[in-house]
Amino acid sequence: MLSQNLMVQNIYGKHYLLYLRGRASLHVPIEPEDFWSGAEHFVSSIRMDHDGWLRILREVSESPPRYHLSPYDCKQAIAALLKQRRITVYRLPHLKRGQQQNNDLVIEATRDVHYHIVPTSLLLTTQYEPDAIKCFRDDPEQAHQFIETLALTDKQLQTIISTLPPWFPAPTNLTTLSRAEQIATLEQALVTADIVVIAKQVHRVPSKRGPEDLPTEPYVRRPMTLGPHEEGMPTPRTNRKNAQSGNKTQTPIDDQAIALNNAQRRGKDFCEIC
């Protein structure tokens, strides 16, 4: 089974997107090509072999051919499907030689949001969130207000007009246009939906801390102190006997017991009352 859409190219280098099942489901209306006339010429100009057309015909046709069609009959059947809008064709002017042109201009709306001005046909090949797409088709007032909110400089305005899609009839000599005429040109491109604006969130990655992030204040060496000795506070003397006995306080009873023990060793009498 073929995919829902198929990208093709004609002998002149132009790209198209074939929708084999209905129209493209887009939040921005993009009109497909009209083939009430010239369908046969379009099919003949597409670079595709006979087997490719046969696969499309079997995929789309309600009564697929059960026998092998000639190349001429096959293309005639495809042309009939184009006229019936059974196959919808969209032009992809932003593509050139199979590669997408990166001509979108980025405008910094805020610190976290950037506006990308892109060709409308880019929506056919690139997925965007619906809320991110700003389209001003047939709404000149909104287009004018949007341009005013951008507060573009003269250089930015000229850059946008110079990067408009090549199929848009923009003036070639921008230096002869006034600022009002340049704004009118940009407004026309927005109203005709040749271009749309994509709002993209900017995800900023915190930079790594380096030597430049260290404190800039010079290091001040503080003078050393002697603690309480410097303030004139007396230092208590340590009793060696108390230290040996676990720093316990010696009572008068303890003194009498020591004196009695010494007197007995020397063979002398000891009076506890004296």
ZAMARGU-4260 file (C-alpha; in steps of 0.2 Angstrom, whole numbers, plus 5000, padded with zeros to 4 digits):
<rodrens>
0) 5000/5000/5000 | 5006/5017/4995 | 5007/5031/5008 | 4994/5045/5009 | 5005/5057/4999
5) 5019/5056/4987 | 5032/5069/4982 | 5036/5070/4963 | 5046/5081/4952 | 5043/5085/4934
10) 5055/5087/4920 | 5057/5106/4923 | 5063/5104/4941 | 5047/5108/4950 | 5041/5098/4964
15) 5023/5093/4969 | 5015/5083/4982 | 5001/5071/4977 | 4988/5067/4990 | 4981/5050/4985
20) 4966/5051/4998 | 4958/5067/4998 | 4965/5084/5002 | 4979/5089/5014 | 4972/5092/5032
25) 4980/5108/5037 | 4976/5122/5049 | 4981/5135/5035 | 4971/5133/5019 | 4982/5129/5004
30) 4973/5128/4988 | 4978/5113/4977 | 4982/5114/4958 | 4967/5115/4947 | 4967/5102/4933
35) 4951/5105/4923 | 4962/5107/4909 | 4980/5102/4906 | 4979/5086/4917 | 4987/5075/4903
40) 5001/5087/4900 | 5005/5087/4919 | 5005/5068/4920 | 5016/5067/4905 | 5029/5080/4913
45) 5031/5070/4929 | 5046/5059/4931 | 5039/5042/4935 | 5040/5026/4926 | 5025/5016/4920
50) 5025/5004/4935 | 5024/5019/4947 | 5008/5025/4938 | 5001/5008/4939 | 5003/5007/4958
55) 4995/5024/4960 | 4980/5019/4948 | 4977/5002/4958 | 4978/5012/4974 | 4966/5026/4970
60) 4954/5019/4957 | 4938/5012/4963 | 4939/4998/4949 | 4958/4994/4948 | 4963/4987/4931
65) 4964/4969/4931 | 4975/4968/4915 | 4991/4977/4910 | 4987/4994/4903 | 4998/5003/4891
70) 5008/5018/4896 | 4996/5029/4886 | 4980/5022/4894 | 4988/5022/4911 | 4992/5041/4910
75) 4975/5044/4903 | 4967/5036/4918 | 4978/5046/4930 | 4973/5062/4921 | 4955/5057/4924
80) 4957/5055/4942 | 4966/5072/4943 | 4951/5080/4935 | 4939/5072/4947 | 4950/5078/4962
85) 4952/5059/4967 | 4971/5064/4967 | 4975/5081/4974 | 4991/5090/4969 | 5000/5103/4979
90) 5014/5114/4972 | 5030/5114/4983 | 5039/5130/4977 | 5050/5130/4992 | 5059/5115/4986
95) 5073/5116/4973 | 5082/5101/4966 | 5075/5089/4980 | 5082/5100/4994 | 5073/5112/5005
100) 5078/5130/5004 | 5083/5138/5021 | 5077/5155/5017 | 5067/5158/5032 | 5070/5174/5042
105) 5071/5174/5061 | 5065/5188/5071 | 5067/5189/5089 | 5050/5193/5096 | 5054/5191/5115
110) 5069/5183/5124 | 5060/5166/5123 | 5050/5167/5107 | 5057/5169/5089 | 5046/5172/5073
115) 5051/5162/5058 | 5045/5169/5041 | 5043/5154/5030 | 5034/5150/5013 | 5017/5143/5016
120) 5020/5127/5006 | 5032/5122/5019 | 5017/5117/5030 | 5015/5103/5018 | 5031/5095/5022
125) 5035/5100/5039 | 5024/5097/5055 | 5021/5112/5066 | 5010/5114/5081 | 4993/5123/5076
130) 4996/5136/5089 | 5013/5141/5083 | 5006/5145/5065 | 5001/5163/5062 | 4992/5165/5045
135) 4985/5182/5039 | 4976/5176/5024 | 4963/5189/5018 | 4965/5199/5034 | 4975/5214/5030
140) 4971/5223/5046 | 4978/5209/5057 | 4993/5208/5045 | 4996/5227/5047 | 4995/5226/5066
145) 5006/5211/5067 | 5020/5220/5057 | 5018/5236/5068 | 5020/5225/5084 | 5037/5219/5077
150) 5044/5236/5076 | 5056/5231/5062 | 5071/5242/5058 | 5073/5248/5040 | 5087/5235/5038
155) 5076/5221/5045 | 5062/5226/5033 | 5073/5226/5018 | 5080/5209/5023 | 5063/5201/5024
160) 5057/5208/5007 | 5073/5202/4999 | 5071/5185/5006 | 5052/5183/5000 | 5049/5167/4990
165) 5055/5169/4972 | 5038/5167/4965 | 5031/5182/4975 | 5032/5198/4964 | 5042/5208/4975
170) 5051/5224/4969 | 5069/5221/4964 | 5076/5238/4968 | 5072/5240/4987 | 5082/5257/4988
175) 5068/5266/4978 | 5054/5261/4990 | 5049/5271/5005 | 5046/5262/5022 | 5027/5263/5019
180) 5029/5254/5002 | 5040/5241/5010 | 5028/5237/5024 | 5014/5236/5010 | 5024/5223/5001
185) 5026/5213/5016 | 5008/5215/5021 | 5003/5209/5004 | 5014/5193/5005 | 5005/5189/5022
190) 4987/5192/5016 | 4990/5182/5000 | 4997/5168/5011 | 5013/5166/5001 | 5021/5167/5018
195) 5016/5162/5036 | 5024/5166/5053 | 5030/5151/5064 | 5032/5155/5082 | 5045/5144/5090
200) 5050/5143/5108 | 5069/5146/5112 | 5076/5133/5124 | 5091/5140/5132 | 5104/5129/5139
205) 5113/5136/5155 | 5131/5139/5151 | 5145/5130/5160 | 5153/5140/5174 | 5171/5145/5171
210) 5184/5156/5178 | 5175/5172/5173 | 5160/5167/5185 | 5171/5167/5200 | 5169/5181/5213
215) 5178/5197/5208 | 5181/5204/5225 | 5200/5202/5231 | 5204/5190/5245 | 5207/5199/5261
220) 5218/5189/5274 | 5211/5190/5291 | 5223/5192/5306 | 5224/5177/5317 | 5219/5178/5336
225) 5224/5169/5352 | 5206/5167/5357 | 5202/5171/5376 | 5221/5174/5379 | 5221/5189/5368
230) 5206/5197/5378 | 5215/5196/5395 | 5205/5181/5401 | 5214/5170/5415 | 5217/5153/5410
235) 5212/5140/5423 | 5226/5129/5430 | 5223/5111/5429 | 5225/5100/5444 | 5236/5085/5440
240) 5227/5075/5453 | 5210/5079/5447 | 5215/5075/5429 | 5222/5058/5435 | 5205/5055/5444
245) 5195/5059/5429 | 5194/5078/5433 | 5183/5075/5449 | 5182/5088/5462 | 5191/5084/5479
250) 5181/5086/5495 | 5186/5089/5513 | 5182/5071/5517 | 5193/5065/5504 | 5207/5076/5512
255) 5204/5068/5529 | 5205/5050/5522 | 5221/5054/5513 | 5229/5061/5529 | 5223/5047/5540
260) 5231/5034/5527 | 5247/5044/5528 | 5248/5044/5547 | 5245/5025/5548 | 5259/5022/5536
265) 5271/5033/5547 | 5264/5025/5564 | 5258/5042/5570 | 5241/5046/5578 | 5229/5056/5568
270) 5215/5066/5576 | 5200/5068/5565 | 5193/5082/5575 | 5210/5092/5574
</rodrens>
